[in-house]
């Protein structure tokens, strides 16, 4: 039996108990949200609670433990990412059986909105995915053409691709990556299974276990996971409307003596900032002066038609330039590109091969076909056009509210009013069937001031109508405040 605070009636809810002990949680080390999640894990593993147990609502548990709703939301999210619990809109949060399949957290570990799959009622605006612009039609037709032209032997499905990709794959990649005076050659490029593999390879090539990597104070969450898994440490650098602040970077270089800098200079994730040409040259000069590698993630670059040249163009001897087709063509291709320093090319290729990260030949061939036929450019152009239309919908729905949304960005960075805490806002949206990402999930370390923002993935909804409904939920929450949320009931 669970007694909700501030209610005169006692509700008997089958399979609902409170396995949380205040003193036991307080005795655990680390952040409070992790202590709550670890305590719940212990209760599940010890058999104190069983599969099917319904857990207390966020607000009720927050009150009983003396913490914020956001803290409990993060704890539940961590437990969900571990596959231990699941939340469903309108039903509550339940303990899962250890054998329950398909438990995922949309948008990456460490985020606050979780659900089971499938969930047909949910509008997803959490993952920075490209919008649907006919990928199935165009890529499907290219696949059929490719397969029809293949001889019976050797089959592309029965062989491995050479480390780094074949010459014609790298030649196509060079044509795709080149713009303005930045003109990589085929022999400088390594074909990867997506940008994440390219970044992983760059980290392993440029750093050693225990090294520090500097990055934006708000950054792509996967870099936090990758550095931790590989035994590297990460330290934040202040950012402004252009991204990394040179003066702050110079101080951090002197203080931390890092091995590398990780940055997303074009459509920075999550703020959408675009670093200007002068700033890029400043960052390159600082890295060169301190003999520090730069790992440059340009995954959104192809969405911006007149973007400045990459930092790698200013500092080729120390830069690892990474990108992929995921955001401009299609995420399912899983094809990325790495341009390491010339002196590190063989080391990077050997790392990729040594970790068994060979790219599937079929996917490399498909990416090459799409680039050479012009279909990749068609999809990128459609993506820019679609995002312009979606930006107009967002500007109309969020009129009067503060947000950042640079040209062609797949997401908007919404500033919340003082009445809302980010994780409470995300949880209130989840209860209305909308998945978002809280700004705190992109924070590096423990900055003095938490990000009072949420990221809105404008490309993820499958239609403009679905996006409009999601934006309507956001506008309603902003207008009415937290007191209107069912979490406050």
N, C-alpha and C positions, 0 to 999 in steps of 0.2 A: 504494500500500500504506500502511495506517495502523497504527502501532504504539501500542497502548493502554498506558498506564503501569501498572506494578505487575502485569503479566501475563507469564507465562513463554512462552506460546504466541504465535505471530504469526498473526493472522487475515487472510486475504486476502478483502477485501470489494470486489466489483465497484463501480466508479465512486465509491469513497470516497477522498478526498484531503484534505490539510490545506493550504489556501491562505493560512493566517494566518501573518504574520511579526511576531515580537515587537517588533523594533526599529522597523519601519515603523508599527505600531499605536501604539507609545509616542510617536512623533514627531508624531502627529496631535493637533490641539487639541481641547478640549472633554472631556466625560465619557468614561471608558474604554469604556462600552458603545456609545456613538455612534462612537467611533474604530474599534471592531471592526466595526460595521455598515458604516461608510463604507469601510473597507478591503475588506470583502467585496464591496461594490458595485463598487469599482474592479476587483477581480479578475474579476467577472462581465462588466463592460463591456469590459475589455481582452481577454477571451477566455482568460484564464489558467485559468478553470474554465468548464465548459460545462453546459447544461441536463441535468438528470438526475444531476448529481454529488451524491453523498451526503456530507453534512457530518458532522464529528465529534460524538459525543454531548456534552451539556453538561458533564458532569463531566470528561471527558477534555480538552476544549478549555480549560476553566477551569484545569486543572492545568498544561497546557503553556504557557499565557499568564501564569500566576501571578495569576489573578483569582478572584473568587468565582463559584459557579454562578449566583447571581442576576444578576451582571453579564453573563454570557454569555446567560442567558435573556432579559434585556432587549435585548441586541444582536440575537438571533435574532428577537425580537418586532418590533423596528424594521424589520429586513429584510423580515419577512413583511408588515408594513403597507405597505411599498413595493412589494409584489407580486413580490419577488425570490426568496423561498424559501417552502416550505410544510412544515409538520410534520404527521405522521400517527401516531396511536397505534399502536405496535407495529412501525412501519416506519422511523422516523427522520425526519431533516430533509433535504430535497432542494432543489437549485437549480431554479427554474422556467424554462421557456421564456418569452421576452418576450411571447409571444402567448397565454399560458395564461390563460383566463378564470376568473371567479368566485373570485379569490383575495381573501379578506377576513380581517380580524382581528375576532373577535367582541368587541364591547364598546368599540371605539374605539381610535384611534391612541394608542400609548404604553403599551399593556397588554402583558402577557407571555404570554398563551396564544393560540396561533394554530393555524389548521387550514384545510384546504381544504373546500369544500362540494360535495356533501353528505357528511356524516360520521355515519352512522347509529349509530355506537357511542358517540358523545359525549353526555354529560349536560351541558347548559348551565346554569350557575348564575352567570353573569357579568354579564349585562345586566339592569338594573332594569326588567323588563317586568311588566306586570300579568298575573295568572294567568288562564288560560282559564276563563271562567264563563258560557259561552253567547253570546259575542259574535257568532259566525257566525250562529247561529239568530236572535237578536234583530235585529242590524243587517241581516242578509240579508232578513228579512221587511219591515223598514222600507224597504229599497231597492226591493223589489218593489212595495210600496204606493205609494211615491213615483213610480216610473217609470210605473205604470199610470195615474196621475193627470195625467201631463204631456201637454200638447198637442203636436202634431207640430211646430208653430212658435210661438214661437221655442224652439229646443232648448237645454236647459241645457248640452249638450255642444258648443255652437257659439257661445258668447258668453263674454265676460270679466265678472268681478265688479268693481264699482266699488271703488277703493282704500278699504280700511278696512272693507268689507262693507256690504251693504244694511241699511236700517233694521230689517227684521224679524229679520235675523241678529243684529244688535247688541242688539235687545230681548230675544231669547232668551238671549243671553250674559249680559246684565245680571241676568236671573232666576237663571241658574246660578251666577254669581259671588257674589251677595248672601248674607250671613249675619250674624246679630246686627245691629249698627248699621252695618255696612259695606254700603252700598247704592249701587253704581255705577249711573249712568244710561246709557241706550243711546248718547247722543251723546258719551260720554266714552271709548268702547271702540273699539279697532281689532281686526278679525278677522285672524288670522295663520295661516300654514301651520305650526302647531306652536309649542311654547314656544321652541325654539331660534331661530326666526325672530323671535319677539317679543323675545328677549334681544338678538339681533343688532341689531334696530332700536333698542332702548333704548340700547345701547352707542354706536351711531352718533349718536344724538340728544343724549346726555348728555356725550360726551367728544370729544376731538380727537386726532389722531395724536400719539404721544409722551406722552399723559396716563397717569397711574397710576390703577389701579383696585384698591381693597382688597377682599380676600375672606377667607373662612375659611382657616386654614392647611391644612386638608384640604377639598377641594371637588370639585364636579362637573367631570370632566376636560374637557368640551367648552368650558367657559369659558376654559380655558388656551389651547386651540387658537384660539378666536375672537379673543381679545385679541391673540395673536401675529400672526394673519393680518391684523388691522386696524391693526397698528402701535402698539397700546397696550401698556403695561407693567402687570404685576400684582404686588402685594406681599401677603404673608400677615399675618393677624391671629390671635393665639392664640384658641383655643376651649376651652370646658369642656362640662359636661353639658347646657347650654342653648344652645350655639352661641357666637357672637361674645362675647368678654369686653369689657364696656364700658371698663374701665381700659386694656386693651391697644389697643382701638380709638382711644381718645382720644390715646394716645401716637403711634400710627401716623398719625392725622390731622395731628398737629403736625409729625411728622418728614417725611412724604412729600408733604403738600399735594395729596392726590388729587383727581380730578374726580368720582369715584363710588365707591360701595361696592356690591359684589355679595354677596348673602346668600340662603341657603335656610333660613328660620327654622322651617319645619314639616317634620319628618322629614328633617333635614339629611343631605345625601348626601356622605360615606358613613356617618356616625356614627349616624344615626337620631334625633339630638337634636331636641327640640321646645322652642322658645324661649317662655318664659312671657310673660304680658301685661306685667308690670312691666319686664322686660328689653327688650321691643319698644319700649316708650315711651322707655326710656333711649337706645336706639340712634337712634331718631327725633330725640330732643332733641340728641344729639351731631351728627348730620348737619345739622340745622337751624342749630345754632350755628356750624358750620364752612362752611355754605352748600355742602354736598356732596350730589350726587344719590344716591339709593338705587335699585338695581335688585334687586327682590325676586322671587325665583323660588318660586312657590307651587304647583308642579306636583303635589305630593303632598297638598296641603291638603284636597281633597275626601275623602281616605281617613280623615281624623280628624274624628269627629263633633262634638266639642266643643272645637275648636282655638281659640286666642285670635284676636282680630281681627288682620289683617295690619299690618305696619309702616306701610303706605300709609294706613291709617285715622288714624294719628297724625301723618303728614307728607305730606298729599296734594299740597302745592305742590312737593315735591321728589322724589316717588317714582314709579318706573316699575314697576307691578305686572304680573307675567306669570304665566300658567298655561296649561294645555291640558287636553284630554280624554284624553290618552295613558295616564295611569296609573290613572284611575278608570273609564274607559269602553272605550277601545280605541285602541292606538297607530296603527293603520292609517288612522284618520280624518284625521290630520295637521291638526287644527284647534286653534289656540291663541288666546289673548286677551291684549291689551296695554292697560293702563290707564295712560297717561302723565300727567304734570302737565298741567293745563288749558292753561297757557301754551305747552306744547310739543306739543300735540295735532296741529296742522297740520304742524309740522316732522316729527313721527314718521310721519304719514300720507304726506307727500311723500317721505320716505326709503324707505318700503316700496314706493311706486309707482316711484320712480326706479331702484331696483335690480331692477325687473321681478319683484317678489315677490307678484304678484297671486294671491289664493287661488282655487283652482278652485271655480266656482259650485256644482257638484254636491256637493262635500264640505261646503261651507258650508250648503247646503240640508239635507244629511243630518244634520249636527250639530244644526241647528235643529229638524228633525223629531224627533230622539231626545230633545232637551230638552223640547220642548212636549208630546210624548206621555207623558212620564214614563219612557221606556225608559232614558234616561241615568241616572236615579236608581236604577232597578232594578239596572242593571249595577254602579253604584257600591256599592250595598248588598250585592250578591252578592260583590263584590271584598273588602269588609271582612270578610264572613263567611268567605270562603275563606282569607283571610290569618290569621284567628284560628285556623282549623284547622291551617294550615301552621306557625304559630308553636308550636302544641302539639307537633307532630312535631319541630321544631327543638329545643325545650327538652328533650324526652326524649332525642334523639340526642346532644345536646351537654352533657348533665348533668355537672356537675363542672368545666366549662370556662367561662372568662370571655367574655362577649359582651354587646353592646348590641342591643336589638331593641324599639323603641318600638311603641306601639299601631298596628296595621295597616300597619306598614312593609313594603315589598316586599323588604327585604334585612335581613341581620343583620351586625353589625360584630364579627368574631371576633378576640380577642386571642390571639396565638400564644405558646406556651411558649418559653423561652430557647433551646431546642435547635433551633428552626426559624427560618430566615430567610424572609420573606414570598415572595420569588420562587422560592426552592427549594421551598417548600410548594406554590405554584401549579403548578410544573413537575412535582412528584411527583404531584399530583392529575391533571394532564393525561395523564401516562403511564398512569393508571388510567381514562382516558376521561371526566374531569370538568373542565370549564372554570370557573375562578374569576378574581377580580380581586384583585391584590395591593394592600395599603394604600399602598405607595409611589407607585402610579399616580395617587393623588388628592392628592399633596403639592404645595404651592405653594412654589416656590423651593427653597432648601436648608436646611430647619430643622435645628437642632442634633441633634434626635433623630428618626430615621426612624420611620415608623408601622409597628409590629410587629403588623400586623393583616392580615386578608383580608376582603373583602366577599363575603357569600354571598347571591346573588340568589334569594330563596325563591319568587318569583312566576314565574320563567322556566320551570322544568320543566313539561311539558305535563300531568302527572298527579301526584297525591300519591304514587303508587307510585314514580315516577321521582325525585321529591324525596327520598323515603326512601332510595333507593339512593345518591343523591348524598351525603346526610347520613351514610350508613354509611361511605362512602369517607373523608369528612372525619374522622369519629370514629376510624377505624382509623389514619389518619396521625397524629392527635393522640396516640393511645394508644401507638403503636409507635415514633414518632420518626423522624428522618431516616435512621438506620442501617438501617432496614427497607426504605428506598426503593431501587428498581432503579437510581436515579441514583448510588447509592453503591457499586454493584457493580463 
